[in-house]
Amino acid sequence: MSNELTDAIVGMREDEALAMVARDLDAGVAPIVVLDQAKEAMTELGRRFECSEAFIPELIMGGEIMKGISELVKPHLQAADGESARRGVVVIGTVAGDIHDIGKDVVVLMLDVNGYEVHDLGVDVPAARFVEAIGEFSPQVVGLSGLLTLAFDSMKATIDAISAAGLRDRVKIMVGGAPADQQVQDYTGADGWGSDVSAALNLSSRWTGERS
């Protein structure tokens, strides 16, 4: 697959982007390749937003395009994966102060089709809601997502709140998003980090295996 899909999404050409996805899936392109290409476009939109080269309407439109792509891709993922027993419980959300949901939504989709019970808390999620969700759903894994660098402080505050509630030893916490790296993990106090879907799947698989 070329950069045509990325260009169409960044250019807000929804019909063109969806037609490309349908064509490539019919041609046998792996669903994860399609999702990675779409995620690359959303990362670029996020970069432009931080640099004031794109604005909220573009992010919203990009999100709508991504949702349409996810709907096209999901049946192919399910067909490839087949039926499987639930492998573990994951709570995930975009932390307070950040409204980006594209990377998170892709991770939610992939975790779901790979056999996890996923509870998506949405975007701009306060620390208290994560604490509440841990008590409500008893997850093995908590995912904190963010695209903006300002999200790092919110990630740290969320993990601090989980610790203060006495729940830190009950869960493994991953931080994710394009800017995530080892330094962010160390700063926030998370157990792991990832900037793509594969990392989220690998961490979830390892941690739910450890807790099983």
N, C-alpha and C positions, 0 to 999 in steps of 0.2 A: 504494500500500500504506500502511495506517495504522500506528500504533504497536502494533497488536495482537500482532504477532509478537514485538516487543521485550518486551512485557509478559509474554507466555507463557514466553519463555526465562528472563527474570529471575525469574519466579514458579515456575520448575522444572516447568512443565506440558508434559512432553515430547510426549505424544500430540497435544495441542492444537497445539503448535508445528509438528510434522511434517505434521499435517493441513492447516494453513494454507499451508505451503510447497507441498504437492502441489496444493492448490486454485489458488494463485496462478500456479504454473508452467503448469498446464493452461489457465488463463485468459489466458496470454500475457504475464505479467509477466516482464520481462527478468531472466535469472538473476543478473546483477550487482546488480540492485536488491534481490533477495532476500538475497544474501550481505552487502550493505552493511547491511541492516536487522538481520541476525543479528549482524554484527560490532558494531553499535552496542550491542546487548544485552550482549555479552561485555565491551565497554569499560566499561559501567555496572557489571557484576559485578566487574571489576577495581578500579574506583573504590571500590566498597563494601568490597572486601577490604582495600585500603590504609587505609580509615577504620574497620576492624574492625566493619563492618556486615554482612559476609559472611565465610565461612570456607572452608577447603579443600574440604569436601564439596560446597559450592555451586559452587565452581570446577570440580571434577571432573564434577559433574552437568551443568553448563553446557557443558563440553567434549564430553560424550557426546551432548548434544542437537545441538551444532554439527556433530559428525561425521555424525550422521544426516541433517542438512540438507545437508551437502556431498555425501553419497551420492545424494540426490534431485536435486541441482542439476547434478552433473557430467555426466550424459548430455545434458542440455539445452545445456550449454556446448560439449560435443564436437560436437553436432549443428549448432550455430550456427557453430562455428569451422571444421569440416571437417578434413581431413588436411593436415598441413604438415610440412615438413622441420624438423629441430631447428635452432633459431636460435642457440643458445649454451648454455653450461654455467653453472649457478648452484649454489653451496653456501650453505645457509641453516640457521640454528639460533637458538634462544633462549639467550642467554648465561648464564654461570654465575651462580647465585643467583636465577634467575627460572624459574618452572615454567609460565608462561603460554604456551599454544601455539595459541590460537584464531586470532589475527591472522596468525600465521606459517602456520598450516595453510591459511587462505584464500589467502594469497599463493602458497603452494606449488601449490595447486589451479589457480589462475589462470595461473601461469607454465607449468605442465604443459600445460594445454589450449591455451595460446598458442604451443606449439612449443619450449619450453626443456627441456633435460635438467636435472632438479632433484635435488640430493642433500640431503635433509632430515636434519640431524644430531640433531634432537629438541630437548629442553629441558635447562636447567641444563648447558650444554655448556662444558667448560673451554677456555681459550684454546689449550692444546696440541692439542686435537682439531681446532680450526679450522685450525691450522697443518698438521697431518697431512693433513687433507682437501684442502687446496690442492695438496699434493704428490701426493696420490692421484688426484684427479679433474681437475686442471688447469682450474679454472673461470676464466671472465672476470670473474664477479661473485660477491661474497660478501655475504650479507645477515645482519646481526646484529639480532635481534629482542629486544624487552623491553617489558613493560608497566609495571613498577615503576620508580620513579625511581632506586632503588638499582642498577638494571641499567646505568646510565651509566658507573659506574666499571669494571664488567666489560667493557663495550664498549671503553672506552679501553685496558684491560689486554690485551684480545684483539688490538686493532690494533697495540699496542706489541709484542706477541709475534710477530705476522706480520712486522713491520718487523725485529725482532731476528733472525728466521730468514732474512732476505734475500729475502722474497717480496713485499714491499709493492708493488713496481713491476710485479708480474705480474697484479695484480687491482685492480678497482674495488670499493670497499666502501660499502655503504649501511647506515644504521641506521634502524630502523623501530619503530613502536609508537605508541600514542595520545599519549604525552608527547613524542615526537620533534619537534625543531624545529631551526632553524639554529644555535642556541646549543649544542645537543647535538652537532650535526655538528662544530662548531668545537672543542668540548671533547674529543671522542673522536678527532679526526683522520680522520674518514670523508670520503668523496668526495661523498656525497649523503645526503639523509634523506627520509623519507616517513611519513605517518601513515595512509595508506590503500593499497588494492590498486593503484589507478590510478598512484600515484607509483612504486610498485615496478616496475610494468610499463613505465612511461615511462623510468625510469632504466636498467632492464635492456636495453630496446630501443636506447637511445642508446649505451650502453657496449659492447654486443656489436656494434653497427654500427661503432663506432670501432675495435674490435679485429679486425674481419673483413678 
